[in-house]
Amino acid sequence: MNQASRAVPKPEAEDKVIEFANQHGGLKAAMRLVDDVLRLKAESGLEVESIQSELQRLDKILTNIQQ
């Protein structure tokens, strides 16, 4: 994609990206997290919502096991 066809992000979108990066240990860590999620999505064939549901299910199982 060339520079002329790139969309200009809205300021509130930039704020959300900054907040996400700060919540996940800085820009490099946030970028790794996004890369990992995209790789998981590609390898599993699942949509992000399905991945999130599966992670929540696994978290519930682990929480019950640890108690």
Backbone as CSV, one residue per row, in Angstrom:
resi,resn,N_x,N_y,N_z,CA_x,CA_y,CA_z,C_x,C_y,C_z
1,MET,0.856,-1.174,0.000,0.000,0.000,0.000,0.900,1.234,0.000
2,ASN,0.655,2.171,-0.887,1.507,3.355,-0.918,0.979,4.432,0.013
3,GLN,1.789,5.445,0.230,1.449,6.510,1.181,0.152,7.223,0.798
4,ALA,-0.091,7.438,-0.495,-1.273,8.179,-0.932,-2.565,7.440,-0.603
5,SER,-2.548,6.110,-0.596,-3.773,5.354,-0.366,-3.962,4.954,1.102
6,ARG,-3.040,5.317,1.979,-3.174,4.975,3.397,-4.187,5.886,4.069
7,ALA,-5.033,5.295,4.875,-6.015,6.079,5.620,-5.321,6.820,6.757
8,VAL,-5.798,8.003,7.043,-5.265,8.791,8.150,-6.059,8.409,9.396
9,PRO,-5.378,7.915,10.444,-6.115,7.507,11.643,-6.732,8.701,12.360
10,LYS,-7.865,8.443,12.972,-8.516,9.477,13.772,-7.749,9.638,15.078
11,PRO,-7.732,10.845,15.647,-7.013,11.050,16.924,-7.481,10.092,18.022
12,GLU,-8.776,9.792,18.083,-9.257,8.884,19.134,-8.750,7.459,18.902
13,ALA,-8.521,7.082,17.651,-7.939,5.771,17.368,-6.491,5.729,17.851
14,GLU,-5.778,6.802,17.629,-4.396,6.879,18.112,-4.359,6.785,19.635
15,ASP,-5.298,7.433,20.294,-5.372,7.361,21.756,-5.600,5.926,22.220
16,LYS,-6.451,5.185,21.501,-6.721,3.794,21.875,-5.478,2.933,21.677
17,VAL,-4.726,3.192,20.617,-3.495,2.430,20.383,-2.482,2.725,21.486
18,ILE,-2.358,3.980,21.868,-1.440,4.363,22.941,-1.856,3.689,24.247
19,GLU,-3.155,3.711,24.545,-3.654,3.070,25.767,-3.377,1.564,25.736
20,PHE,-3.617,0.917,24.603,-3.354,-0.513,24.462,-1.876,-0.806,24.698
21,ALA,-1.002,-0.015,24.086,0.440,-0.221,24.247,0.848,-0.057,25.707
22,ASN,0.327,0.955,26.364,0.655,1.182,27.772,0.155,0.049,28.663
23,GLN,-1.014,-0.503,28.347,-1.574,-1.588,29.148,-0.817,-2.899,28.960
24,HIS,-0.067,-3.000,27.864,0.599,-4.259,27.547,2.117,-4.149,27.554
25,GLY,2.640,-3.257,28.379,4.080,-3.208,28.594,4.872,-2.407,27.592
26,GLY,4.243,-1.478,26.917,4.948,-0.637,25.955,4.707,-1.075,24.521
27,LEU,5.233,-0.289,23.609,4.956,-0.501,22.193,5.474,-1.841,21.687
28,LYS,6.707,-2.188,22.000,7.272,-3.444,21.491,6.503,-4.646,22.013
29,ALA,6.161,-4.639,23.286,5.404,-5.755,23.860,4.010,-5.833,23.243
30,ALA,3.368,-4.694,23.027,2.040,-4.671,22.415,2.108,-5.182,20.976
31,MET,3.153,-4.810,20.252,3.320,-5.285,18.878,3.513,-6.802,18.853
32,ARG,4.284,-7.330,19.804,4.472,-8.785,19.879,3.150,-9.477,20.168
33,LEU,2.352,-8.899,21.067,1.054,-9.475,21.401,0.154,-9.521,20.173
34,VAL,0.089,-8.419,19.439,-0.730,-8.380,18.221,-0.226,-9.408,17.212
35,ASP,1.093,-9.484,17.033,1.665,-10.477,16.116,1.304,-11.898,16.542
36,ASP,1.387,-12.164,17.845,1.054,-13.495,18.355,-0.415,-13.837,18.105
37,VAL,-1.304,-12.863,18.326,-2.740,-13.095,18.102,-3.004,-13.344,16.614
38,LEU,-2.380,-12.556,15.744,-2.570,-12.755,14.307,-2.038,-14.114,13.862
39,ARG,-0.905,-14.528,14.409,-0.346,-15.835,14.082,-1.269,-16.953,14.581
40,LEU,-1.770,-16.818,15.804,-2.697,-17.799,16.351,-3.950,-17.889,15.496
41,LYS,-4.455,-16.743,15.078,-5.641,-16.704,14.223,-5.381,-17.444,12.921
42,ALA,-4.244,-17.182,12.301,-3.913,-17.826,11.026,-3.729,-19.333,11.196
43,GLU,-3.045,-19.737,12.261,-2.752,-21.153,12.471,-3.977,-21.947,12.925
44,SER,-4.875,-21.309,13.658,-6.028,-22.029,14.200,-7.239,-21.969,13.278
45,GLY,-7.275,-20.966,12.408,-8.448,-20.784,11.563,-9.623,-20.184,12.317
46,LEU,-9.399,-19.768,13.567,-10.461,-19.185,14.382,-10.477,-17.666,14.238
47,GLU,-11.629,-17.089,14.423,-11.741,-15.645,14.479,-11.323,-15.181,15.875
48,VAL,-11.006,-13.921,16.005,-10.520,-13.385,17.280,-11.541,-13.627,18.395
49,GLU,-12.813,-13.493,18.088,-13.848,-13.709,19.105,-13.826,-15.154,19.592
50,SER,-13.610,-16.097,18.681,-13.531,-17.513,19.071,-12.303,-17.774,19.929
51,ILE,-11.195,-17.138,19.578,-9.970,-17.273,20.371,-10.209,-16.725,21.773
52,GLN,-10.863,-15.568,21.847,-11.146,-14.967,23.150,-12.048,-15.876,23.983
53,SER,-13.071,-16.450,23.374,-13.962,-17.357,24.098,-13.206,-18.577,24.610
54,GLU,-12.326,-19.127,23.780,-11.551,-20.294,24.183,-10.612,-19.949,25.336
55,LEU,-9.982,-18.785,25.272,-9.092,-18.361,26.359,-9.865,-18.166,27.654
56,GLN,-11.060,-17.615,27.572,-11.884,-17.443,28.768,-12.279,-18.799,29.350
57,ARG,-12.609,-19.755,28.473,-12.968,-21.098,28.926,-11.778,-21.749,29.634
58,LEU,-10.592,-21.623,29.031,-9.397,-22.203,29.635,-9.046,-21.529,30.957
59,ASP,-9.223,-20.209,31.025,-8.952,-19.488,32.259,-9.880,-19.974,33.371
60,LYS,-11.147,-20.213,33.037,-12.114,-20.707,34.027,-11.695,-22.093,34.527
61,ILE,-11.257,-22.950,33.603,-10.808,-24.285,33.988,-9.594,-24.191,34.913
62,LEU,-8.611,-23.369,34.537,-7.406,-23.241,35.361,-7.705,-22.657,36.729
63,THR,-8.607,-21.701,36.765,-8.990,-21.104,38.051,-9.630,-22.153,38.949
64,ASN,-10.487,-22.992,38.395,-11.133,-24.036,39.181,-10.148,-25.102,39.629
65,ILE,-9.158,-25.411,38.824,-8.171,-26.405,39.180,-7.279,-25.900,40.325
66,GLN,-6.904,-24.613,40.279,-6.000,-24.062,41.273,-6.643,-23.891,42.636
67,GLN,-7.950,-23.907,42.713,-8.635,-23.700,43.986,-8.650,-24.921,44.832
